[in-house]
Amino acid sequence: MQGPTPELRALFEEARQYEARKDHYNAVKLYKRIIREASGWAEPCASLGQIYKYRQEWKPALYYSKKAVSLDAADKDSWWNVGIAATALKKNRLARNVWAKFGFGDRRRWPHVSIQRAYDKQFELMWVERTGPAQGLIRNIPHPRSGRRYGDSVLFDNTVRGYHTSEYYRLPIYDDLGVLRHSIYRTFSCLLQSPEQQDVRSLRHLCWQEELGFEVWANAARAFSSPRLGPEPEYYAFEPEPEQELLIAIAAPSEKQALSVLDSWKVISLKGYADFQAHPVS
C-alpha cells in the first residue's frame, strides 16, 4: 500500500503541533481529514485514540485505537488504550484479551500506585489500591473539590509521571482517567484538640476497625517536590507533628458513623474535637 503523500505528512505535523498546544479541536479536525484521505495510515488513528482517551470519550477512543492496532499490530500504546477504553466501557472480554497480551493474568495482588488529578489550578496525589492493569480503589481521602472520594474505583494511564515517596513506600504516579464507580463513602473533617502521636494512631486504628477511611489533612501541601531528581519528579509525603489542633479527615458511609468513631476516640484519649464538617458529595 502506498504511503501518505508529503502533503498529508505536513498536515500530520501541523495536527501534532495543535495537539502539543492543547488545541484538540483543530488537531481532531486535521487527524480526521488525514484519515479520510489515507485510511491505511495508523499514526493519525493512534493520535485520535490518545486524544479521546485523555478527554475520557471512551467510544471514539476505543474505535480509533482499535483501528490503529488493526493497521499496526506492534503499536503497544494503542493496544493499551484499547484495554483502558474497553475497561471503561465494561467490555470485559475485550479488556481481558488485551491485558493478556501484556502478560497480565488474573492476579490476586497488585502493587499500589499513586494517581494525580488536576483541579482548581492545582493537583493532588492520591493513593490507589490497584485492582487491575489500569484500575484501582482510592485509599486516601481526597479533597472534596477534587471530585474523588475514598473508595472510588478509578481508571489511570500507564505513563509514569513521577514518584510519591514516604518513609514506607515509593509509588509510581499515573494520570487519573476518570471514575468507574463512585463509592458509598462521604468525607468528614474536624480538628483534634491537643492530640499526641498516640492519640492520632488510636483514631486511625478505630477507623480501621470500623472499615472507615482516615487521613491527617494538616499538611496543606500534601506533598512537595525535589527538582534534583531528573525529569520524573519525586513527591515526598510526610506526617506533621501534632499541634494544639490537628486537621483530620474521616471517610464513612454516614455522618452517624463518623461521629460515633470520634466519640469513641474521645472516651479512649480523653481529648476533644471541634469544627466537625460534613463535606458535600461532588
C-alpha positions in Angstrom: 0.0 0.0 0.0 1.3 3.4 -1.0 2.3 5.6 2.0 0.9 9.0 2.8 1.8 11.9 0.5 4.2 14.7 1.5 1.1 17.0 1.8 -0.6 14.6 4.2 2.6 14.3 6.3 2.8 18.1 6.5 -0.8 18.1 7.7 0.0 15.4 10.2 2.9 17.5 11.7 0.5 20.5 11.8 -2.0 18.4 13.7 0.7 17.3 16.2 1.6 20.9 16.8 -2.1 21.7 17.6 -2.2 18.7 19.9 1.0 19.9 21.7 -0.6 23.3 22.3 -3.7 21.5 23.7 -5.8 22.8 20.8 -7.6 19.5 20.5 -10.4 20.9 18.4 -8.2 21.7 15.4 -6.0 18.7 16.0 -9.0 16.3 15.8 -10.3 18.1 12.6 -6.9 17.6 10.9 -6.4 14.0 12.0 -9.9 13.0 10.8 -9.2 14.7 7.4 -6.0 12.8 7.1 -7.7 9.5 7.9 -10.3 10.1 5.2 -7.6 10.6 2.7 -5.2 8.0 3.9 -7.3 5.3 5.6 -4.4 2.9 5.8 -2.2 5.1 7.9 -2.0 4.0 11.5 -0.5 7.1 13.2 -3.4 9.5 12.8 -5.7 6.8 14.2 -3.4 6.3 17.2 -3.2 10.0 17.8 -7.0 10.4 17.8 -7.3 7.4 20.2 -4.9 9.1 22.5 -6.8 12.5 22.4 -10.1 10.8 23.1 -8.7 8.8 25.9 -7.5 11.9 27.7 -10.9 13.5 27.1 -12.5 10.4 28.6 -14.7 9.9 25.5 -14.4 6.2 25.5 -16.4 5.1 22.5 -14.3 7.1 20.0 -11.2 6.3 22.0 -11.9 2.6 21.5 -12.9 3.0 17.8 -9.7 4.8 16.8 -7.3 2.8 19.0 -8.8 -0.5 17.5 -8.3 1.0 14.0 -4.7 1.9 14.9 -3.8 -1.7 16.0 -5.6 -3.2 13.0 -3.2 -1.2 10.9 -0.1 -1.6 13.1 -0.3 -4.6 15.4 3.0 -3.7 17.0 1.7 -0.4 18.4 1.8 -1.2 22.2 0.5 2.3 23.2 -2.7 1.9 21.1 -3.2 -1.7 22.4 -3.0 -0.3 26.0 -5.5 2.4 25.0 -7.8 -0.3 23.7 -7.6 -2.0 27.1 -8.3 1.2 29.0 -11.3 2.1 26.8 -12.7 -1.4 26.9 -12.4 -1.4 30.7 -14.2 2.0 30.9 -17.0 0.7 28.6 -17.2 -2.6 30.6 -16.3 -4.6 27.6 -14.7 -7.1 29.9 -13.9 -9.9 27.4 -12.1 -7.5 25.1 -10.3 -5.9 28.1 -9.1 -9.4 29.4 -7.8 -10.3 25.9 -5.8 -7.1 25.7 -4.4 -7.3 29.2 -3.4 -10.9 28.4 -1.2 -9.6 25.5 0.7 -7.6 28.1 1.1 -10.7 30.3 -1.5 -9.7 32.9 -3.4 -12.7 34.1 -6.0 -13.0 36.9 -3.6 -11.7 39.6 -4.9 -11.6 43.2 -2.4 -8.9 44.3 -1.2 -5.8 42.5 1.3 -3.2 43.7 -0.1 0.1 45.0 0.2 3.2 42.9 -0.5 6.9 43.1 -2.6 8.9 40.6 -2.6 12.7 40.1 -5.7 14.7 39.4 -5.7 18.4 38.4 -8.4 20.8 39.6 -8.7 24.5 40.6 -5.3 25.2 39.1 -3.6 22.7 41.4 -3.2 18.9 41.5 -3.5 16.3 44.2 -1.8 12.9 44.6 -4.0 10.0 45.6 -3.0 6.6 47.0 -4.6 3.8 45.0 -5.0 0.1 45.8 -4.5 -1.4 42.4 -7.1 -4.0 41.3 -6.1 -4.4 37.7 -3.7 -3.1 34.9 -5.4 0.2 34.7 -7.8 0.5 37.6 -7.9 0.6 41.4 -9.6 1.9 44.6 -8.7 5.2 46.2 -7.4 4.6 49.7 -6.7 8.1 51.0 -9.3 10.8 51.5 -9.1 13.3 48.6 -10.0 17.0 49.0 -13.8 17.4 48.4 -13.2 19.7 45.4 -11.2 17.0 43.6 -14.4 15.1 42.5 -13.0 12.0 44.1 -13.8 10.1 47.3 -12.3 7.4 49.4 -13.2 4.0 47.8 -13.9 5.3 44.3 -13.0 2.8 41.6 -10.8 4.8 39.2 -9.0 4.4 35.8 -5.5 5.5 35.3 -2.9 5.7 32.5 0.3 3.8 32.0 2.9 6.6 31.7 4.9 7.2 34.9 4.8 11.0 35.8 7.0 10.8 38.9 7.1 9.1 42.2 5.3 9.5 45.5 7.6 8.7 48.3 7.4 8.4 52.1 9.3 6.6 54.8 7.4 3.4 54.0 6.8 3.4 50.2 7.8 4.7 46.8 4.9 4.6 44.4 4.8 5.5 40.6 2.4 8.3 39.8 0.0 7.9 36.8 -2.7 10.3 35.4 -6.2 9.9 36.6 -8.6 8.9 33.8 -11.9 9.1 35.5 -14.2 7.2 37.8 -15.5 3.7 37.0 -17.8 3.6 40.1 -18.4 6.0 42.9 -18.1 4.7 46.4 -20.7 4.9 49.2 -18.2 6.9 51.4 -18.7 10.5 52.3 -16.0 12.9 53.5 -16.0 14.4 57.0 -13.3 16.5 58.8 -12.6 18.0 62.2 -9.9 19.5 64.4 -8.4 17.2 67.1 -7.6 19.3 70.2 -4.2 18.9 71.8 -3.5 15.4 70.3 -0.3 13.5 70.8 1.1 10.9 68.3 -0.6 8.0 70.2 -3.9 9.8 70.0 -3.7 10.1 66.2 -2.6 6.4 66.0 -5.6 5.5 68.2 -8.1 7.3 66.0 -6.6 5.7 62.9 -6.9 2.3 64.5 -10.5 2.9 65.5 -11.3 3.9 61.9 -9.6 0.8 60.6 -11.6 -1.4 62.9 -14.8 0.1 61.6 -13.7 0.0 57.9 -13.6 3.7 57.7 -11.0 5.9 55.9 -8.7 8.2 57.9 -6.1 10.8 56.9 -4.3 13.7 58.5 -5.1 16.8 56.5 -2.9 19.2 58.4 -0.2 19.1 55.7 -1.7 21.7 53.4 0.7 20.9 50.6 0.1 17.1 51.0 3.4 16.6 49.2 6.4 18.5 48.0 8.8 18.0 45.0 12.5 17.9 44.8 13.8 19.3 41.4 17.1 17.5 41.8 15.8 14.1 40.8 15.6 14.4 37.0 12.6 14.6 34.6 10.4 12.4 36.8 9.8 14.5 39.9 9.7 12.9 43.4 7.0 14.0 45.8 7.6 13.3 49.5 4.7 12.7 51.8 5.2 13.5 55.4 3.1 13.3 58.6 3.2 16.6 60.5 3.8 16.6 64.2 0.6 17.1 66.2 0.0 20.6 67.4 -2.7 22.3 69.6 -5.2 21.5 66.8 -4.8 18.9 64.0 -7.0 18.8 60.9 -8.0 15.2 60.1 -10.5 13.6 57.7 -12.7 10.6 58.1 -14.4 8.7 55.2 -17.6 7.0 56.3 -20.9 6.0 54.6 -22.8 8.2 57.0 -22.4 11.2 59.4 -23.6 9.0 62.3 -20.7 6.5 61.7 -18.1 9.3 61.6 -19.4 10.9 64.8 -19.6 7.5 66.5 -15.9 6.7 65.9 -14.9 10.2 67.1 -16.9 9.9 70.3 -15.3 6.5 71.0 -11.9 8.2 70.5 -12.9 10.9 73.0 -13.5 8.3 75.6 -10.3 6.5 75.0 -8.0 9.5 74.6 -9.7 11.9 77.0 -9.2 14.5 74.2 -11.8 16.5 72.3 -12.5 17.6 68.7 -14.1 20.7 67.2 -15.4 22.1 63.9 -16.8 18.9 62.6 -17.8 19.2 58.9 -19.7 17.0 56.5 -18.4 17.9 53.0 -20.9 17.8 50.2 -20.8 14.9 47.7 -19.3 16.1 44.4 
